[in-house]
């Protein structure tokens, strides 16, 4: 009995499905991954017993423990921040501002910022915290 000689298989043909699967996984994770802008400086918010998560809004103000301020990722002075928020509100921007203050920031500094935001025309202010525990 004679067997037909088997044709030698090309190694590339056996690895192509693996390459295809790897690229499909790569594309999936690139599309499924969430990209978020990072804060310009590290802020560790104080703990809160309130378990209601903050709603998303457009304007975010950061207060660092060393008194630095940032509006939507751009570091600026308190006066510049007040002017920028007032300009955004005049141009139809958000009237709700989220304040993310470092837990070690001075309370007086936070209150001063809240007063500046009120003068700029902010209607609602949300102080972001992390859950206690």
C-alpha positions in Angstrom: 0.0 0.0 0.0 1.3 3.3 -1.0 0.7 6.5 0.9 0.8 9.8 -0.7 3.6 11.9 0.6 2.2 14.7 2.7 3.0 18.1 1.6 5.3 19.9 4.1 3.4 22.5 6.0 4.6 26.0 6.1 5.3 27.1 9.6 3.9 30.6 8.8 0.5 29.0 8.0 0.2 27.5 11.5 1.0 30.8 13.4 -1.2 33.2 11.4 -4.4 32.4 13.4 -2.5 33.1 16.6 -1.3 36.5 15.2 -4.8 37.3 14.1 -6.2 36.6 17.6 -3.5 38.6 19.3 -4.2 41.6 17.1 -8.0 41.3 17.6 -7.4 41.3 21.4 -5.1 44.3 21.1 -7.8 46.2 19.2 -10.5 45.2 21.6 -8.5 46.4 24.7 -7.6 49.6 22.9 -11.2 50.4 22.2 -12.6 49.1 25.5 -10.0 50.9 27.6 -10.9 54.2 29.2 -8.6 57.1 28.8 -8.8 59.8 31.4 -6.9 63.0 31.8 -4.7 62.9 34.9 -4.6 65.7 37.5 -1.7 68.2 37.2 -0.7 67.5 40.8 -1.5 64.8 43.3 -4.6 65.5 45.4 -5.9 63.1 48.2 -9.4 64.2 49.0 -10.7 63.9 52.6 -12.9 61.0 53.7 -16.7 61.3 53.8 -19.4 59.2 55.4 -21.8 60.2 52.5 -22.0 57.3 50.1 -23.6 59.2 47.2 -21.2 59.5 44.3 -20.7 62.9 42.7 -22.4 63.6 39.4 -20.2 64.4 36.4 -20.0 68.1 35.5 -17.8 70.1 33.3 -15.6 72.3 35.6 -13.2 70.7 38.1 -11.1 72.8 40.5 -8.2 71.2 42.3 -6.7 72.6 45.6 -3.3 71.1 46.6 -2.0 71.0 50.2 0.7 73.5 49.1 -2.0 76.1 48.0 -1.7 75.4 44.2 -4.9 75.7 42.3 -6.0 74.2 38.9 -9.0 74.6 36.7 -9.7 71.5 34.5 -6.0 70.5 34.6 -4.5 74.0 34.1 -2.5 75.4 37.1 -3.3 79.0 37.8 -3.6 81.7 40.5 -6.7 82.3 42.5 -7.4 85.6 40.6 -6.9 83.9 37.2 -9.1 81.0 38.3 -11.9 83.4 39.3 -11.7 85.3 36.0 -11.6 82.0 34.0 -14.7 80.6 35.7 -16.6 83.9 35.3 -15.7 84.0 31.6 -16.9 80.4 31.1 -20.2 81.1 32.8 -20.7 84.3 30.7 -20.1 82.2 27.6 -22.7 79.6 28.6 -20.4 77.2 30.4 -21.1 75.2 33.5 -22.6 76.8 36.5 -21.8 73.7 38.6 -18.2 73.3 39.7 -16.6 70.3 41.4 -14.0 71.1 44.0 -11.4 68.4 44.7 -9.4 69.6 47.6 -6.5 67.8 49.3 -7.4 66.5 52.7 -4.3 68.4 54.1 -5.3 71.7 52.5 -6.2 74.6 54.9 -9.9 75.0 55.4 -9.6 78.7 55.1 -8.1 78.3 51.6 -11.1 76.1 50.6 -13.6 78.7 52.0 -11.7 81.5 50.2 -11.9 79.6 46.9 -15.7 78.9 47.4 -16.2 82.6 48.0 -14.3 83.4 44.8 -16.4 80.9 42.8 -19.6 82.4 44.2 -18.5 85.9 43.0 -17.7 84.4 39.6 -21.3 83.3 39.3 -21.2 79.6 40.3 -24.6 78.5 41.3 -23.8 75.0 42.6 -20.6 73.8 44.1 -19.8 70.1 44.9 -16.9 69.3 47.3 -15.5 65.9 46.2 -14.5 63.4 48.9 -13.6 59.7 49.1 -15.7 57.3 51.1 -14.6 56.9 54.7 -13.2 53.5 55.8 
